[in-house]
Structure formats: structure tokens, C-alpha cells
Amino acid sequence: MGTIEKLGEKLAIDTIKVQDAIGEDRFYMEVAQVLGAASQSLEEAFLTEIRVRLAERKARDFIAEKLARVQSELEEKVQK
């Protein structure tokens, strides 16, 4: 992993932490604008990391919700 990718990864991790803490789900776009003014390469690496991490989060939430639904349905069947 090169310098740009490492920096993009670190910035993405920190940005998501701040984004979660302040409750602004588009905060990363503000960070991307700041990056884009200075380095388009770093902006691209950052946005790739953000998108991948947010997509992974959505997928994990979907999996957890599906599992909870199935478990609930199974419990209902057992109780009947």
C-alpha cells in the first residue's frame, strides 16, 4: 500500500469516527472538498476508503437485521 492509500485509509477512519460522533452522515463530503483543493489523488483514495467502509457497514447492518428477523420467527414458531 502506497503513501496515498495509507493516508486515505487513516483519514477515512478518523472521518467516520467524527461523522458518527457529530451525527452528520455527509461530513465526509466536506473533508473530500478540502482534500480535493489540495490533492485530487488523496481525495480519490479517501473517497474510495469511505465508500468501501460505509458499504461494509450497511451490509453488516443488513446481515444483523436479517439474522434477528429469522431468529425471531423461529422463536415464534417454537412458542406455538
Z-matrix of the N, CA and C atoms (Angstrom, degrees):
N
C 1 1.451
C 2 1.530 1 107.90
N 3 1.321 2 115.74 1 130.40
C 4 1.455 3 121.04 2 -178.97
C 5 1.514 4 112.76 3 -82.23
N 6 1.299 5 114.17 4 175.57
C 7 1.471 6 121.12 5 -178.41
C 8 1.524 7 111.91 6 -58.12
N 9 1.324 8 117.05 7 -45.36
C 10 1.467 9 120.40 8 -177.91
C 11 1.526 10 110.75 9 -62.73
N 12 1.322 11 116.51 10 -43.15
C 13 1.462 12 119.82 11 179.53
C 14 1.521 13 111.52 12 -65.44
N 15 1.331 14 116.66 13 -40.64
C 16 1.475 15 120.28 14 178.67
C 17 1.519 16 110.72 15 -63.39
N 18 1.317 17 116.04 16 -45.33
C 19 1.461 18 119.45 17 179.61
C 20 1.524 19 111.32 18 -65.77
N 21 1.330 20 116.83 19 -40.99
C 22 1.467 21 120.65 20 177.30
C 23 1.511 22 111.55 21 -60.44
N 24 1.344 23 115.79 22 -41.16
C 25 1.463 24 120.36 23 178.67
C 26 1.523 25 111.29 24 -64.16
N 27 1.324 26 117.01 25 -47.68
C 28 1.471 27 120.43 26 -179.43
C 29 1.526 28 111.19 27 -62.53
N 30 1.326 29 115.91 28 -43.83
C 31 1.467 30 118.91 29 178.48
C 32 1.524 31 111.66 30 -63.17
N 33 1.309 32 117.12 31 -39.19
C 34 1.467 33 120.46 32 179.35
C 35 1.519 34 110.98 33 -63.63
N 36 1.317 35 116.77 34 -45.14
C 37 1.473 36 120.83 35 179.40
C 38 1.523 37 110.13 36 -59.75
N 39 1.334 38 116.56 37 -48.67
C 40 1.463 39 120.46 38 -179.44
C 41 1.522 40 111.64 39 -65.02
N 42 1.308 41 116.92 40 -40.63
C 43 1.464 42 121.06 41 -179.05
C 44 1.525 43 111.09 42 -64.27
N 45 1.316 44 117.03 43 -42.91
C 46 1.469 45 119.67 44 179.32
C 47 1.523 46 110.65 45 -64.73
N 48 1.315 47 117.76 46 -37.29
C 49 1.471 48 120.35 47 176.79
C 50 1.523 49 110.38 48 -61.53
N 51 1.333 50 116.67 49 -47.08
C 52 1.465 51 120.43 50 179.80
C 53 1.528 52 109.81 51 -65.94
N 54 1.312 53 116.30 52 -43.48
C 55 1.463 54 121.46 53 179.63
C 56 1.522 55 111.01 54 -56.55
N 57 1.316 56 116.92 55 -44.52
C 58 1.464 57 121.02 56 178.20
C 59 1.529 58 110.91 57 -65.32
N 60 1.327 59 115.99 58 -40.63
C 61 1.467 60 120.61 59 -176.99
C 62 1.527 61 112.03 60 -67.05
N 63 1.334 62 116.58 61 -37.75
C 64 1.467 63 119.28 62 -176.84
C 65 1.524 64 113.04 63 -94.73
N 66 1.318 65 117.30 64 -8.54
C 67 1.454 66 121.11 65 176.46
C 68 1.513 67 115.27 66 73.42
N 69 1.315 68 117.23 67 24.19
C 70 1.463 69 120.95 68 177.49
C 71 1.524 70 108.74 69 -109.70
N 72 1.330 71 116.42 70 105.02
C 73 1.460 72 119.78 71 -173.00
C 74 1.522 73 114.17 72 -74.44
N 75 1.309 74 118.69 73 -5.78
C 76 1.473 75 121.65 74 177.57
C 77 1.528 76 111.87 75 -115.39
N 78 1.311 77 117.51 76 14.63
C 79 1.465 78 121.43 77 179.37
C 80 1.527 79 111.52 78 -55.91
N 81 1.327 80 116.35 79 -35.20
C 82 1.455 81 119.95 80 -178.30
C 83 1.530 82 111.98 81 -59.52
N 84 1.334 83 117.77 82 -27.09
C 85 1.464 84 120.44 83 178.26
C 86 1.528 85 111.39 84 -68.67
N 87 1.324 86 116.53 85 -34.18
C 88 1.459 87 119.69 86 176.28
C 89 1.524 88 110.54 87 -66.52
N 90 1.330 89 115.29 88 -41.83
C 91 1.464 90 120.01 89 177.40
C 92 1.525 91 109.72 90 -62.83
N 93 1.330 92 117.00 91 -41.84
C 94 1.461 93 121.22 92 179.44
C 95 1.525 94 111.76 93 -61.26
N 96 1.323 95 117.19 94 -37.03
C 97 1.466 96 120.13 95 178.11
C 98 1.522 97 111.10 96 -64.26
N 99 1.317 98 116.09 97 -42.25
C 100 1.463 99 120.17 98 178.05
C 101 1.525 100 109.68 99 -62.56
N 102 1.323 101 116.06 100 -44.53
C 103 1.470 102 120.48 101 179.33
C 104 1.522 103 111.19 102 -63.91
N 105 1.306 104 116.82 103 -44.30
C 106 1.461 105 121.12 104 -177.22
C 107 1.509 106 113.06 105 -60.00
N 108 1.319 107 116.73 106 -32.23
C 109 1.462 108 120.22 107 178.39
C 110 1.523 109 111.71 108 -69.55
N 111 1.337 110 115.82 109 -24.67
C 112 1.462 111 119.62 110 -177.21
C 113 1.531 112 113.00 111 -104.78
N 114 1.329 113 116.95 112 -37.79
C 115 1.458 114 120.46 113 -175.95
C 116 1.523 115 110.49 114 -156.29
N 117 1.315 116 116.07 115 108.00
C 118 1.461 117 119.44 116 178.91
C 119 1.520 118 111.22 117 -66.63
N 120 1.319 119 117.12 118 -32.53
C 121 1.470 120 120.07 119 179.11
C 122 1.520 121 110.94 120 -64.23
N 123 1.325 122 116.84 121 -44.36
C 124 1.461 123 120.45 122 179.13
C 125 1.524 124 110.20 123 -69.06
N 126 1.315 125 117.15 124 -36.62
C 127 1.465 126 120.52 125 177.13
C 128 1.535 127 110.27 126 -59.91
N 129 1.320 128 117.29 127 -44.73
C 130 1.459 129 121.10 128 -179.83
C 131 1.526 130 111.64 129 -63.94
N 132 1.327 131 116.55 130 -43.21
C 133 1.468 132 120.38 131 179.08
C 134 1.525 133 110.10 132 -64.22
N 135 1.318 134 116.90 133 -41.82
C 136 1.460 135 122.67 134 178.96
C 137 1.525 136 110.50 135 -61.78
N 138 1.341 137 116.91 136 -49.43
C 139 1.460 138 120.21 137 -178.06
C 140 1.523 139 111.80 138 -64.51
N 141 1.311 140 116.94 139 -35.89
C 142 1.468 141 119.65 140 176.00
C 143 1.521 142 109.88 141 -61.72
N 144 1.320 143 117.40 142 -46.96
C 145 1.467 144 121.47 143 179.23
C 146 1.520 145 111.28 144 -62.20
N 147 1.318 146 117.06 145 -42.91
C 148 1.472 147 121.22 146 179.00
C 149 1.526 148 109.79 147 -60.80
N 150 1.317 149 116.64 148 -50.37
C 151 1.466 150 120.32 149 -176.46
C 152 1.524 151 111.63 150 -61.18
N 153 1.316 152 115.88 151 -43.23
C 154 1.461 153 119.85 152 -179.84
C 155 1.523 154 110.45 153 -63.67
N 156 1.315 155 117.00 154 -44.69
C 157 1.469 156 120.48 155 -178.17
C 158 1.527 157 111.69 156 -67.95
N 159 1.324 158 117.29 157 -41.00
C 160 1.467 159 119.28 158 178.63
C 161 1.529 160 111.31 159 -68.89
N 162 1.326 161 116.96 160 -36.59
C 163 1.463 162 120.25 161 177.10
C 164 1.525 163 110.27 162 -65.21
N 165 1.324 164 116.36 163 -42.02
C 166 1.469 165 120.60 164 178.54
C 167 1.527 166 110.15 165 -62.20
N 168 1.316 167 116.44 166 -40.59
C 169 1.466 168 120.88 167 178.63
C 170 1.525 169 110.57 168 -61.69
N 171 1.341 170 116.64 169 -45.12
C 172 1.463 171 120.41 170 179.32
C 173 1.524 172 111.19 171 -62.52
N 174 1.317 173 116.34 172 -41.51
C 175 1.468 174 119.96 173 179.61
C 176 1.523 175 110.43 174 -64.17
N 177 1.310 176 118.07 175 -43.12
C 178 1.470 177 121.28 176 179.04
C 179 1.522 178 111.25 177 -64.17
N 180 1.335 179 117.11 178 -40.21
C 181 1.467 180 120.67 179 176.30
C 182 1.526 181 110.70 180 -61.73
N 183 1.328 182 116.70 181 -43.11
C 184 1.462 183 121.53 182 178.50
C 185 1.521 184 110.93 183 -61.00
N 186 1.326 185 116.56 184 -45.41
C 187 1.463 186 121.20 185 179.70
C 188 1.523 187 110.65 186 -62.30
N 189 1.330 188 117.28 187 -44.62
C 190 1.463 189 121.26 188 -179.31
C 191 1.528 190 110.97 189 -63.94
N 192 1.331 191 116.99 190 -41.90
C 193 1.465 192 120.88 191 178.86
C 194 1.527 193 111.29 192 -65.09
N 195 1.314 194 116.17 193 -42.01
C 196 1.468 195 120.67 194 179.05
C 197 1.521 196 110.49 195 -62.79
N 198 1.322 197 116.89 196 -45.26
C 199 1.459 198 121.30 197 179.17
C 200 1.524 199 110.90 198 -62.00
N 201 1.321 200 116.92 199 -43.39
C 202 1.467 201 120.47 200 179.23
C 203 1.526 202 110.71 201 -62.62
N 204 1.324 203 117.22 202 -40.25
C 205 1.465 204 121.43 203 178.73
C 206 1.521 205 111.12 204 -63.86
N 207 1.316 206 116.33 205 -46.42
C 208 1.465 207 120.44 206 -179.16
C 209 1.526 208 110.62 207 -64.47
N 210 1.330 209 116.79 208 -42.53
C 211 1.465 210 120.02 209 178.55
C 212 1.522 211 110.96 210 -62.71
N 213 1.316 212 116.55 211 -40.25
C 214 1.464 213 120.76 212 178.73
C 215 1.527 214 110.83 213 -63.82
N 216 1.320 215 116.16 214 -42.51
C 217 1.463 216 119.98 215 178.55
C 218 1.530 217 111.31 216 -64.05
N 219 1.311 218 116.79 217 -40.17
C 220 1.461 219 120.49 218 178.18
C 221 1.523 220 111.42 219 -65.05
N 222 1.333 221 116.74 220 -40.33
C 223 1.467 222 120.53 221 178.39
C 224 1.522 223 110.84 222 -63.63
N 225 1.332 224 116.15 223 -39.52
C 226 1.464 225 120.44 224 178.68
C 227 1.523 226 110.76 225 -63.10
N 228 1.319 227 117.29 226 -40.98
C 229 1.465 228 121.79 227 179.21
C 230 1.511 229 111.09 228 -65.38
N 231 1.316 230 117.48 229 -39.58
C 232 1.472 231 121.70 230 -179.83
C 233 1.522 232 110.41 231 -66.90
N 234 1.327 233 117.56 232 -36.97
C 235 1.466 234 121.70 233 -178.08
C 236 1.526 235 112.10 234 -72.24
N 237 1.323 236 117.73 235 -20.82
C 238 1.479 237 120.71 236 -177.14
C 239 1.480 238 111.90 237 -81.89
